């Protein structure tokens, strides 16, 4: 990983990077993201923040937002289907659901030729 300390989302990032042509980036100093091409498909924030991730959920957003661990993403991204997920504490989604949301977000932003095999 590019960060010197273990990032709270390291295991989720490791999963995200198994998707076709996915790569990690630090576009805003310590803010860690996973990208496909030039597009972000998961925001992980910085190592100094609690364990959260931001994902684009065109299909699952209504369900995700019904959970206490989720809220619309800031900076107006929530209007475009982006959801901030608090991945620790009571009510946090299990790892399988977090992985499903990462894949959904990837498919929402990846070129069709890459996401077709995952749908």
LINHUJO-V513513 format. One record per residue. N is the residue number from 1. RES is the residue in one letter. PHI is phi in whole degrees, 0 to 359 (none if undefined). OMEGA is omega in whole degrees, 0 to 359 (* if undefined). Layout:
N|RES|PHI|OMEGA  N|RES|PHI|OMEGA
This chain:
1|X|none|183  2|X|281|182  3|X|274|184  4|X|282|177  5|X|265|175  6|X|292|180  7|X|283|180  8|X|302|182  9|X|259|185  10|X|304|181  11|X|292|178  12|X|292|176  13|X|299|180  14|X|303|177  15|X|295|181  16|X|303|183  17|X|285|175  18|X|278|181  19|X|283|186  20|X|306|176  21|X|60|177  22|X|281|178  23|X|209|180  24|X|265|179  25|X|212|174  26|X|237|188  27|X|290|182  28|X|234|181  29|X|60|184  30|X|265|180  31|X|282|185  32|X|269|177  33|X|223|169  34|X|247|183  35|X|234|167  36|X|232|190  37|X|63|179  38|X|261|186  39|X|258|175  40|X|285|172  41|X|242|172  42|X|214|171  43|X|261|177  44|X|246|181  45|X|71|183  46|X|249|180  47|X|297|181  48|X|280|183  49|X|263|175  50|X|300|183  51|X|292|176  52|X|225|171  53|X|215|176  54|X|246|182  55|X|226|176  56|X|268|186  57|X|236|182  58|X|296|180  59|X|258|188  60|X|263|183  61|X|305|181  62|X|302|178  63|X|295|182  64|X|303|183  65|X|290|175  66|X|279|180  67|X|270|182  68|X|293|183  69|X|273|185  70|X|237|177  71|X|209|176  72|X|301|179  73|X|294|180  74|X|285|178  75|X|59|179  76|X|79|181  77|X|291|179  78|X|301|179  79|X|293|180  80|X|259|177  81|X|92|178  82|X|277|183  83|X|234|172  84|X|266|182  85|X|246|174  86|X|272|192  87|X|268|177  88|X|225|180  89|X|88|180  90|X|295|178  91|X|82|179  92|X|292|178  93|X|295|177  94|X|285|184  95|X|301|181  96|X|299|179  97|X|293|177  98|X|300|177  99|X|296|178  100|X|300|180  101|X|292|176  102|X|298|179  103|X|295|178  104|X|299|179  105|X|295|177  106|X|303|182  107|X|297|180  108|X|288|185  109|X|245|183  110|X|285|173  111|X|303|183  112|X|304|181  113|X|297|179  114|X|271|185  115|X|277|184  116|X|302|182  117|X|287|182  118|X|262|184  119|X|283|*
